[in-house]
């Protein structure tokens, strides 16, 4: 089955909007084992739309068309499709009634322009959109089914999941069963991961993929067919055994999601004192609703005075060892933990750059500590030649991993091959 | 001049990477008045690349091809171009010497595979890449110049700015002089901005554009040609007069950048106490190198206990008025300002949702305060029907704007049409 996509809209073509819809669709279908083959992006010009529909339908079996289903004059996907096929637009009575009903339910008056959204090419099959006013539809032209979807990401995702995937499964009957395991790793480069995993003999139907989203690399273990799916769990166990402490989460989008989930369920409380990470540890957790149940506070004590006044760090420690030191970051973690007697506390202090480094402590030097009710754990790592942003996000990931390991009652500090440490 | 783009690479097509290169190129050229007309995205398959080059070169005058210039086997742009034109790959001696020199300078041994990067189609004109090992080039096929650029964003940006734009300026001679003013606004919807500005009679050659990047809408005032450029400043003044306090920055990408710039230059210090914004006010400033010169600390006092212990908020205030109240947020701002006697302090407390609302204070209720050495200013706004993320980013923008206005010695609190306030 040859799958293609046609994205429409001036804003996407001109770069006013980054096309996250296209990436989401391709990625979602890839996880089902269906590969995107080709993508065309055109603006709101009738001739370009008609030409793209006519041209690509010669090659593809199925084309997802995204956008241009709204009520305004620059929404022209339905009309362009009708022209491409040489047929008329016809009002779809079912969708007109749906629109009237939708506006009545929302106590709003329907503008005349909205009626346009019920006009479909004569040969179109309507595709339901239970979450919006844009009607989906599909039309056969040349070799291909063109499947029209709304540009609003939320509506698109519903339609792909609930309508498109069942349609192609039935229409093309090609979709084997598949399953996917995702492992989030830190501290290894992609080639180092691939080298390590090269000693596994993969059963037929199982493939490994890598996706870099720094500070993480995600490993996808993809199984196609019943036999491969039965062996997926064994292969996953092998991969985890070979990678050891590099694997920090299973089937989670980020390490912050893993930490949120574990803390939320554990009943333990957390406080954070950040310097170089600048609030990143705290704010990635606050992104999740429910974080208030465990997060006492996150104090970005950027200045030395703040470390002394707010966290109670002894000024002598700062004088003797500097702000970026094991001693300071341990005092920060213990200080912030003590304020509300939290179960755990994380602290960071480092040189994110591009200025501020010295020979002893170059840019990328970061001290990280975890305090518990029973003690404090710390390390000072070297993250040279990274951007300011990456120094901060890698430091955040290491801090989260220290907490994660403490929650699992494992050794808090471990070696990551690509992240050297200062001797203590 | 018809400009198109062909993006190559499995990772971009399959959605492993969101195609920010395409958006950057289109947006950069749009700001010069050159419109992107069509974009094709293909994977690393020879037939698809050859077909795209042959097909699109019939329609376009110039095609930017991005990616596929690296040393590995899935980098096949040069070979595909040679096949599309029916010619051989030929070693470019100048680039081979450049590669040898580059590796020697960097004390690295050149792998044999890198020599591939000096192989160009026979009729290609080399395009210099002073910041990487991938050689750019251009080839004429059918109606079009195909202009090959590296996939690494940093290298692409150099090549577009330093090589591509001068080339099309000379080759097509079409580029009139142009100039652009960008105004960042908050508190108005796009249609409200457009309505307000409809009373300006725009001189020939001047166009207005809108770009929504919530919580902001950016207005672009684009002038093409000498006469329009001379009138750009007048039009900008008119726009600003009509929009009043909606305009919060000029030619800055974000309001945080504006605040960073003003604080950095002013010598004033800032402290922040955040609840619902969860560190966003602090972390957007820490993104900028140099923020340590003015930022004392940013305390995310998420729990009531933390507001009392860390900021010194009187527990009676929390009992009487609740955490989300004018009284609490004023006490937070005054408390955090007092710790290190900062010149300014911002504080937020609100209900970001999706849970936690009440009839009195529904989700989207946010109290925001600014404390100075001379007093405290506060307001409680209503941001209903927004996502958790948007409640937080709009609250951050309003807090920044209060500080911005204080730094300008203007009224701290103003009316934004789309953001209602609770009566005090």
Interface residues (C-beta under 8 A of the other chain):
Chain A: X13 X14 X15 X16 X17 X18 X19 X20 X22 X23 X24 X25 X26 X27 X28 X30 X35 X36 X37 X38 X39 X40 X41 X42 X43 X45 X48 X55 X211 X272 X278 X279 X280 X282 X283 X286 X287 X289 X290 X291 X292 X295 X296 X297 X298 X299 X300 X301 X302 X303 X305 X306 X309 X310 X339 X340 X352 X353 X354 X355 X388 X389
Chain B: X13 X14 X15 X16 X17 X18 X19 X20 X22 X23 X24 X25 X26 X27 X28 X30 X35 X36 X37 X38 X39 X40 X41 X42 X43 X48 X55 X211 X272 X278 X279 X280 X282 X283 X286 X287 X289 X290 X291 X292 X295 X296 X297 X298 X299 X300 X301 X302 X303 X305 X306 X309 X310 X339 X340 X352 X353 X354 X355 X388 X389
